Amino acid sequence: MLYDWIVIGGGIHGCTVASFLIKKGIAAPEKLCIIDPNSEPLYRWKNNTERIGMEYLRSPGVHHIDVDPFSLQKYVRNEQRSKMELYGKYKRPALKLFNEHCDSVLKEVDLKKSWHQGFVNDIKKDQGIWKVMTSKGEVFQGHNIVISISINDQLNIPNWAEKMKSKLPNQVFHIFDEHLPNLQTVEPTMAIIGGGITAAHLCIKLSNMFPGKVTLVKRHPFRVHDFDSDPGWLGPKHLASFHKIKKYEERRSIIQQARNKGSLPSELFHKLKRLENENKISIVNGEVETASFSNDNEIILKIEDKELTVQTVMLATGFLPSLPGKSWIEKLIKEQDLNCAKCGYPIINKALQWCPHLYVSGPLAELEIGPIARNISGARQAAERIVNSL
């Protein structure tokens, strides 16, 4: 079958693009194909947010996968949901509400008709038609491609933790590792490594499960910010000057500086301080310099002038920012002679087109969309730019 659109990746970005394409009448569900390694849409998103115990999103209520910015707030009214499910002045949605709204949008656009479980490992162009290959040897043909993959597979594991994990594989984990065991079975005492929003959520969750047995180890003071970049990046306030910059190394540098990396919103900061005061958690400042283990396999972390002995290390250290899908994307870059910046990321036009009929969203679009590219707001902007250009 020849599809009008093939979207690679069925997370927040792929689902937002698909929802916009279908709702704007650009593609019918049966003429659109979403290829994703998982069995259902938003699988990793739901899994990862549930795993860390997220209660409310950091994003405001106008950021979601539907076309109408106020769709989620209308959903709250129509379904007679509690207004308590929208938190604070930005109406940040409860995770449960956000996910249920997503499910209702995906049902509305009949996305099951478009879904295909598979792992993309090659893309070729043959007589003007794109051919997308999967690891099972399947071939999908389409007129237009949107690559909406994330960096979620690229776990950031510090060297000391990598070495320790090779010796004690059942005691050192990255929280987003696909093979993470049930947290109920993890042995306390434990150290959570990280100082950002993921570490904060996880610390709060584990403190309920193992009160007094959780230590948060962070290498910098708490960075308290409502969002992970200034809201000015959502529109022309910052983007106008960003788009005037012709040197992509400069754009990359601005993106790195603009992100409030390793930050958390104020309510999580106050929760952590309260838990610390109640002795339900400990907080240690400093960088892990070395890790060793005792005769009975306790892990000893040397943190500057302190030593911390624990049974389990849980890494909340995020992802590596290198090019996602590198193995097959680098091949595609070479074969189609695609433009890239020095950092290896795509140089694309305003419509997020890398070459005719090949689009990107998510991290791959950040040199055009800016620091919000990976977020839900970035997914919306990407979808808008793509559909508005057609």
C-alpha positions in Angstrom: 0.0 0.0 0.0 1.2 3.5 -0.8 0.5 5.9 2.2 0.1 9.6 2.0 2.1 10.1 5.2 4.4 7.9 7.3 5.2 9.1 10.8 8.2 7.4 12.5 7.7 7.5 16.2 4.4 7.3 18.1 5.2 9.2 21.3 3.9 12.7 22.1 5.5 14.2 18.9 4.3 11.5 16.4 0.8 11.5 17.9 0.5 15.3 17.8 1.6 15.4 14.1 -0.8 12.6 13.3 -3.7 14.3 15.1 -3.1 17.6 13.3 -2.7 15.8 9.8 -6.0 13.9 10.3 -8.0 16.7 12.0 -6.9 19.3 9.3 -8.1 16.9 6.6 -4.7 16.4 5.1 -4.6 12.6 5.7 -7.2 10.0 6.4 -6.3 7.5 9.2 -6.1 4.6 6.7 -3.7 6.6 4.5 -1.4 7.5 7.4 1.0 5.0 9.0 2.7 5.5 12.4 5.5 3.1 12.9 6.7 2.7 16.5 8.6 -0.1 18.4 5.8 -0.3 21.0 2.4 -1.9 20.9 0.4 1.3 21.5 0.6 5.1 21.2 2.4 7.1 23.9 3.6 3.8 25.5 7.0 5.2 26.6 5.5 8.5 27.8 2.9 6.7 29.9 5.4 4.2 31.2 8.1 6.7 32.2 5.8 9.2 33.8 4.0 6.5 35.8 7.3 5.0 36.8 8.6 8.2 38.5 5.2 8.9 40.1 4.5 12.2 38.3 1.2 13.7 39.5 1.0 16.9 37.5 2.7 17.9 34.2 5.1 20.8 34.2 3.4 22.0 30.9 0.4 24.3 31.1 -3.1 23.1 30.1 -2.9 24.5 26.6 -0.1 22.1 25.7 -1.4 18.7 24.6 -1.8 16.6 21.4 -5.1 18.1 20.1 -5.4 20.9 17.5 -7.5 23.3 19.6 -5.3 24.8 22.4 -8.3 24.8 24.8 -9.3 21.2 24.0 -8.1 19.9 27.3 -10.0 22.6 29.3 -13.1 21.8 27.3 -12.6 18.1 28.1 -12.5 18.9 31.8 -15.9 20.7 31.5 -17.5 18.2 29.2 -16.5 15.2 31.3 -17.4 17.1 34.5 -13.9 16.6 35.9 -12.7 18.3 39.0 -11.0 21.6 38.5 -8.4 20.3 41.1 -7.0 18.3 38.1 -5.7 21.6 36.7 -2.9 22.9 39.0 -2.0 26.5 39.7 -2.2 29.6 37.5 -0.9 27.8 34.4 -3.7 25.1 34.8 -1.1 22.3 34.6 -3.0 19.1 34.1 -2.9 16.0 36.4 -1.1 13.2 34.6 -4.2 11.0 34.7 -6.3 13.8 33.1 -3.7 14.5 30.4 -3.5 10.8 29.5 -7.2 10.4 29.3 -7.5 13.5 27.1 -4.8 12.0 24.8 -6.7 8.7 24.6 -9.9 10.6 23.7 -8.1 12.5 20.9 -6.5 9.4 19.5 -9.9 7.6 19.6 -11.5 10.6 17.8 -8.9 10.4 15.0 -9.1 6.6 14.9 -5.4 6.3 15.3 -5.6 2.5 15.7 -6.1 2.3 12.0 -2.8 4.0 11.4 -0.7 2.1 14.0 2.0 -0.3 13.1 4.4 -1.8 15.6 7.9 -2.0 14.2 11.5 -0.8 14.6 12.6 1.4 11.7 16.1 0.7 10.6 16.4 2.2 7.1 14.8 4.8 4.7 15.4 5.0 1.0 13.9 7.0 -1.9 13.0 5.2 -5.0 11.5 7.1 -8.0 10.1 9.8 -5.8 8.6 7.4 -3.3 9.9 6.9 0.2 10.5 3.3 1.4 10.7 2.8 5.1 12.1 -0.5 6.3 11.8 -2.2 9.7 14.0 -4.7 11.5 11.5 -7.4 10.6 12.1 -6.8 6.9 8.8 -5.0 6.3 8.7 -2.2 3.7 6.3 0.7 3.9 5.9 3.1 1.0 4.8 6.8 1.4 4.7 10.2 -0.3 5.7 12.1 2.8 7.7 11.2 5.9 7.8 12.8 9.4 10.6 11.6 11.6 9.4 12.2 15.2 11.8 10.1 17.3 13.2 11.1 20.7 16.4 10.7 22.6 14.7 8.4 25.1 16.8 5.4 24.1 20.1 7.2 24.9 20.4 6.9 28.6 23.0 9.1 30.3 24.9 6.8 32.6 28.0 8.3 34.4 31.2 6.2 34.0 31.4 5.3 37.7 27.8 4.0 37.5 28.5 2.0 34.3 31.5 0.2 36.0 29.4 -0.5 39.1 26.5 -1.7 37.1 28.7 -4.2 35.3 29.7 -5.7 38.7 26.3 -5.3 40.5 23.7 -5.3 37.8 20.8 -5.8 40.2 21.7 -2.8 42.4 22.4 0.0 39.9 19.6 1.2 37.6 18.7 4.1 35.3 15.1 4.9 36.1 14.2 4.9 32.4 15.9 1.6 31.6 13.4 -0.6 29.8 14.4 -3.6 32.0 14.0 -1.8 35.3 12.5 -4.2 37.9 9.3 -3.4 39.9 10.4 -0.6 42.3 8.7 -2.5 45.2 11.3 -5.2 44.8 14.3 -2.8 44.9 16.4 -3.1 48.0 16.6 0.0 50.3 18.6 1.9 51.4 19.0 3.8 48.1 20.7 6.8 46.5 18.9 8.7 43.7 21.5 10.5 41.6 20.2 13.7 40.0 18.9 17.2 40.9 16.2 17.8 38.3 12.5 17.2 37.9 12.8 13.4 37.3 14.9 12.9 40.4 12.5 15.0 42.4 9.4 13.0 41.3 11.2 9.8 42.0 12.5 10.9 45.4 8.9 11.8 46.5 7.6 8.4 45.2 10.3 6.3 46.8 10.1 8.3 50.1 6.5 7.0 50.4 7.6 3.4 49.7 10.8 3.5 51.9 10.6 6.4 54.3 13.9 7.4 55.8 15.8 5.1 53.4 16.2 7.4 50.4 19.1 9.9 49.8 19.0 12.4 46.9 22.5 13.1 45.6 22.8 16.2 43.5 25.8 18.0 42.1 24.3 21.5 42.1 22.0 23.6 44.2 18.3 23.2 43.4 17.4 25.1 40.3 13.8 26.2 40.7 12.0 27.3 37.5 8.4 27.0 36.5 9.3 25.7 33.1 12.4 24.2 31.5 13.0 27.3 29.4 11.7 30.9 29.4 8.1 31.1 28.1 9.4 33.8 25.6 10.7 30.8 23.5 7.1 29.9 22.7 6.8 32.9 20.4 8.5 35.8 18.6 9.8 37.3 21.8 13.0 35.1 21.6 12.4 33.3 18.4 12.6 36.4 16.2 16.2 37.1 17.0 17.0 33.3 17.1 15.9 32.9 13.5 18.1 35.8 12.4 21.2 33.9 13.5 22.7 32.2 10.5 25.4 30.2 12.3 24.0 27.0 13.5 26.8 26.5 16.1 25.5 29.8 17.6 21.9 28.5 17.6 23.1 25.3 19.3 24.9 27.3 22.0 21.8 29.5 22.6 19.6 26.4 22.9 22.0 24.9 25.5 22.0 28.1 27.5 18.3 28.7 27.3 17.3 25.3 28.8 16.9 25.3 32.5 18.7 21.9 32.7 18.3 19.9 35.8 15.6 22.2 37.2 12.3 21.6 38.9 9.1 23.7 39.7 8.7 25.3 43.1 6.0 22.9 44.4 8.3 19.9 44.0 11.2 21.8 45.6 9.0 22.6 48.7 7.8 19.0 48.9 11.4 17.8 49.0 12.4 20.3 51.7 9.4 19.2 53.7 10.3 15.5 53.3 13.9 16.3 54.4 12.6 18.2 57.5 10.4 15.1 58.3 13.5 12.9 58.0 11.8 10.9 55.2 14.7 11.7 52.8 18.2 12.9 53.0 19.8 15.4 50.6 23.5 15.3 49.8 25.1 18.0 47.7 28.2 17.1 45.7 29.3 15.0 42.7 30.0 11.3 43.0 33.7 10.9 42.5 34.1 7.2 42.9 32.0 4.1 43.7 33.1 0.9 45.3 31.5 -2.0 47.0 32.0 -3.8 50.3 32.3 -7.6 51.0 28.6 -7.9 51.4 27.9 -5.9 48.2 26.9 -2.6 49.8 27.7 0.3 47.4 30.0 3.0 48.8 29.8 6.4 47.0 32.5 8.9 47.6 31.0 12.3 47.3 33.7 14.9 47.7 34.6 14.7 51.4 31.7 12.4 52.3 30.9 8.7 52.0 27.5 7.3 51.5 26.7 3.5 51.8 23.6 2.2 50.1 22.2 -1.0 48.7 20.8 0.5 45.5 21.7 3.3 43.2 18.9 4.8 41.0 20.1 7.1 38.2 17.8 10.0 37.3 20.5 11.5 35.1 18.5 12.0 31.9 19.5 11.3 28.3 22.5 11.9 26.0 21.8 14.7 23.5 23.5 13.0 20.6 21.6 12.4 17.3 18.7 10.0 17.8 18.3 7.1 15.4 21.9 7.6 14.5 22.5 4.1 12.9 19.9 4.6 10.1 19.6 8.5 10.1 23.4 8.9 9.3 22.9 6.5 6.3 19.8 8.6 5.2 21.9 11.8 5.5 24.6 10.3 3.2 22.3 8.8 0.6 20.0 11.9 0.3 22.9 14.4 0.8 20.9 16.1 3.7 22.1 19.3 5.3 23.4 19.1 8.9 25.0 21.4 11.3 28.3 20.6 13.0 26.4 19.0 15.9 25.0 16.5 13.4 21.4 17.8 13.7 19.3 18.7 10.7 19.4 22.1 9.0 15.7 22.5 8.0 13.4 25.2 6.6 10.6 26.9 8.5 8.2 24.1 7.6 10.6 21.7 9.2 11.4 20.1 5.8 14.8 18.5 5.5 14.4 17.9 1.8 11.2 17.7 -0.3 8.5 15.5 1.5 10.8 14.7 4.4 10.0 16.5 7.7 11.2 16.2 11.3 9.8 17.1 14.7 11.1 16.7 18.3 14.8 16.9 19.1 15.6 16.8 15.3 13.8 20.1 14.8 15.5 22.1 17.6 17.8 24.1 15.4 14.7 25.7 13.9 12.1 25.5 16.7 14.6 26.3 19.5 14.9 25.1 23.1 11.2 24.0 23.4 11.5 21.5 20.5 11.5 18.4 22.6 8.6 19.5 24.8 4.8 19.1 24.2 4.7 22.8 23.1 7.4 21.9 20.6 5.3 19.0 19.3 2.4 21.4 18.8 4.6 24.0 17.0 6.1 21.3 14.8 2.6 19.9 13.8 1.4 23.5 13.1 4.3 24.3 11.0 4.1 21.2 8.9 0.3 21.4 8.3 0.4 25.1 7.7 3.0 24.7 5.0 0.9 22.2 2.9 
